[in-house]
């Protein structure tokens, strides 16, 4: 059977750069043939971070940032093609998520909005490949959150017969997918939602106090002590008491949100705050796992947070009796999963198949996601 090739590109709320995969979906499989990544230049990263909050001349700045993103995306695509010896004409389409800078679903006028900076027209021009983009807004139009979108792919990749499985994606924000057993009678619904902060606050604090973009393997956090009063203050955020469907982002969990809650940690060692932020991410994710997914005895962790050994250790401590594994053991390395999801979603769009799960997003039903920009 001929290869069925799609590319997926993902730049998430961690704002650390772009991950890309070339995937083959022929013969009912999900096979990654190549993986490439590119960091954001410091100037572009700062601009994208700045666009998460209201500021001057936003339309102009966002348009130019979209051009810059498209050029980086195109570089990743070129690397994927070169590394795999694949021609652009052999790829059916590429899925480009874009960079989320605002996410306010169902707010203001009952529809709200979600905004991913991108320039898919320029990306199609630069790569010679059809581009699928703007995946989230169709779900919002149908009354949904527009997020998370990865649970449908998690089901395709990780669901197994005979037992339910949970998948925790830890990017800037952490999101949980609860997958029924693949052979469960009656096709029970997949559940999925954003738990809260993933790496976003930890990365911010690490950059602020060490100059490093992230806490490698969680070593800095492991050197500190958890501050119980600060942890309780962070956990008191009303978002955590909301029932799914729900989604969140840097609109809520951002440096000002953290600063407003640091009063209980005045004079604390920065490493102790880092330890507390790591405990915060682990505890709220584990609480959702225990509340909604307690039948699952396996938690598969993907995203950049899966590379944080201390964070995984704390997840295991909060989840006794649950096997907590990085996704490498179960199909794909952690940094490839979300990019592969958007290759899969681009394929769904090309086949005019629904890409959302109404049980996850709260939409009125399944919808074909995304807009196509022909090469």
N, C-alpha and C positions, 0 to 999 in steps of 0.2 A: 504494500500500500504506500502511495506517495506521502511524503511528509506534509504535515499541516502546520505551517510555521507562523507564529505570532511573536511579537516583541511586547514586553511590558516595561514601563518606566514608572518609578515611584520616587517622589521626594516628599518625605513626611514631615510631621510637626517637629521632629528633632532638628530640622534645618541643617543637617550635617552634609547633605549632598544628594546625589542621584544614584539609585540602584537600578540596573537594567538586566533583563534576561531575554534570551532567545529560547523559545519553548516549542516543542513539537507535540501536538495533540492528536496525532494519527493513532489509529488502532486503540482508541479509548484510553490512552495513557497521558500522563503529564510528565514530559521529559524535558529537563532544562539542558540545552545544548551548549550554552555559553552564558557567562555572567560577567558584567563589567560595572564599575562604579567610578564616580567622579565627584570630588569635593566641590562645594561652592566656593568661589573666590570670596575673600573676606568682605569686599565691598558689596557684592550681591547678597551675601548672607545678611549683612547689616541692613540692607534695604528691605529685604523680605521680612526680617524681624520687625523693622519699623512700620511696615505696612499692616502689621497685626493690630495696630492701634491708630485712632484717628490722627491725621497730621496734615501738613501743608501739601497742596498740589498733588493729591493722591492719584488722580486719573493719569496724569503725565508720568509719574513715577512708576505706577503699576504697569503701564503700557511698555515702558522701557525695560522693566524687570521681566516682563513676559518675553520680550525679545532675547534678553540675556539667558533666560531659562531654556528657550528653544535651542539656542546655540549649544548649551551644555548637553541637553538631551540628544541633539544630533551627534555630538561627539561620542556619547555613550553608544548610540546606535551604530556608528561607524566602527567602534571598537568591537562590538558584538559580531558584526558582519565579518570583520577582518579575522577575528580569533576563530570563527567557525568556518571560514571559507565559504560563506553564503552570500549570494547576490541579493541586492535589494528587491529585485523582481520576484524572488522566490518567497518573499514574506507577504502574507495576505494582508496584514494590517498591524499597526502598533497601537497599543493603548497607553495614553499619556495622561496620568492623573492630574498633573499640575500641582501648584503649591498653594495649599489652603492658607488664606490670610484672615478670613472671617467665616464664622459658622454660627448662624442664628436661625435654625429651623423652627418653623411654626410660630415665630415671634412677630410682633408688630401688627401684621394683617392676617394672621392665621396660616399664612404660607411661609413667610420669612424668606431667608436666602442663605445660600452657601456660596462662597467665592473662592475659586481656585485660579490663581494667576497662571497664564499659559499663553502661548501663541501657536496653536495647532496648525494654522495655515502656513506659518513660516517653517514649522517643523516638517510638514509635508513637502514643502519646497526644497528644504535642505537635504532630506533623506530619500526622496523619490518613493516613499511608502505611504499608503493610505493611513491616516491618523484618526483614531477614535478618542474623543476627549469629552469633557463636561459630563462625567458619569453621574454626578449626584443630583443635579437640579431636576431631572425627570421624576425621581422619587419624591422630592419635595413637592412638586406640582400635584402629585397624587396623595398629598397629605402626610408624607413620611418625613423621617429625620434626614434622609440622604446619607445616613451612616449608622453603623458601620456596613460597608459593602463586602468585606472579605469573608463573612461567615458562609456564604454560598460556595466560595472556592474552598474554604476550610473543609466543608462537607465533602466536596469532590476529592480532596487530597487526603484527608486524615480519617474520615469515618471508617469504622471497622465493624464487622459482623460480631454480634454476641455481646457487645458492651458499649455504653455511651462513652464519649470522649469529650474533654474540654480542651480548648485552644486559647491561650492567652498571648495576644500580640502586644508587645511592649515597645512602642515607638515613643514619640513625644507624649502621646496619650496612650493609655492601655485599654484594650478592648477584649472582651471575652466572647467566645463562641461555644455554645453548648450543643453538641451533636448527638442525636439519638443513635442507637445501634443501627448500622446500615441495613440490617435485616429485620428491624422492628416492625411489627404488624401495624397497618393503618397509617403509615407515613406520618409519624408524629413530627411536630414543627421544630425546626431549629430555633434556638433562642440566641440572641447576641446583642451586645450593647457596650457602650464605653463605660469603663469602671471609674476612670478619673485620670490623674497624672500618671504618666509612665516615666520617661527620662527627662521631661521638659524642665521641671524644677531642680532636679539633681544636676543636670547639665548647666543650668544657669548659675547655681551656687558654686559649682566646681570652677567654672570659667571666672567668676567674680573673685574667688579667693586663691586660686592656684594658677590661673592663666591657661589651664588646660581645658579643651573643649568638652571633655567628659571624664568621669572617674573610672579609669581603666580597671576592669575586673572588680570594681567596687572596693579597691584597696584602701582608699582614703576613708570611705564610710566605715570600713571594718576597723579602722584605727580609732574611731570615736565611740561615744556612748549615746544611746538613745535618750532624749529628753522627754520624759513621760507627759509633762504638762503641755509642751509644744505639740507633741503627737496628738494628744486629745483635742487640742484647739484645731489642728488641721482636719482631723476626722469629723469635727462637728459641722463641716460645710453641708448645707441642706441638699446639695446635689446627690449625695450618697444615699439619702433616704427616699429619693424619687424611684418609682417603679419603672421598669422598661416598658415601652421603647424609650431610650434616651441616648443622647450623644452630647459631646462637649469638646472643648478645644482650648486654645490659648486665649479665647475671648474671656474665659473664666479663670483658668489656672495659669497665671502669668506672674511676673515679678511684683507688680503692685498688690496682687492678692496675697502673695507670700509675705511681703513687707508689712501688710496690715495685721498679720498674725504672729509676727516675730517678737512682740512685746514680752511674751513669757520667756524668751530666750536671750534677753538683754545681757550682754557680757559673756554669753556662752562661747566656747571654742568653736570655730567654724567647722571643724571635723565632727563635732557633736551634732551640729545642725545637719550636716550631710548624712550622718548615720540616721538621724530622725527622718529626713526626707526619703531615704531608701526604705526605712521601716514603714513610712506612710504609703508609698507605692505598693509594697508587699502586702500590707495589712488590708487596704481597701480592695485590692484585687482578690485576695484570699477570702475576704468577707463575702464578696459577690459569688465566688465559687461555692462557698459553704451554703449560702442562701438559696442559690438557684441551680447549682450543679452538683449537689451532694451525692448523686448516684454515680458520678464519674470518679473512677479511681486512677485515672490517668490525666494529667495536665501537660499538654505539649506547649512549650513556650517558644515564640519566634519574635522577630524584630531585634533591634539592637540591644534591648534589655536582656535578651537571652545570653549575651556575652558577659554580663555582669555576674560573676560568680557569687559575690556576696548577696546580691539580690535574690538569686536562685536559692541560696542557703536560707535566707529569711522566708521565702515562700514555702520551702519545705517545713520550716519550723511552724508556720501558721497552718499548714495543711498536713498534719500527721495522718498516715494511712493513705495518702495520695502520692502516686509516683509523679514526680515533677522532672520532666526531661526537656532539654533543648530539641528543637525540631529536626536537627541533623539525624537523629536516630529513627525518625519516622517519615522520611521522604525528601526533605529539602533543608539545606542550611538556613539558619535564621534570617540572614540578610537577603535571601532570595525569595522568601515566601510572598511578601506583599507585591513585589514586582511581577512575580508569576501570576498573582491574582489579577493584575490588570491586563496581562496578556490573555488570561482566561475570560475576563470581562469583555475585552475587545473581540474575542472570538464569539462570545454570546451575542454581541451587537451585530457582527457580520452575519450571523445565522438568524438574526431577528428573534432571538430567544431572550426571555427575561433574565436580567442580571441581579435584580434585588430579591430579597425575601421579605414579604409583608410581615411575617411573624417577627422579624428583626427590626425593621425600620418603622413599622406602623403605617405603611402606605395602604391605600385602599385595595391593592392587589398587585400582581406581578406586572412589571413594566420593562420594556426594552430600554436600556440605558444608553446615554451617550449620543454625540453628534459625530458624523463622519466627514472628514476633510480629505477629499480624494487627492492623490498625488498628481 
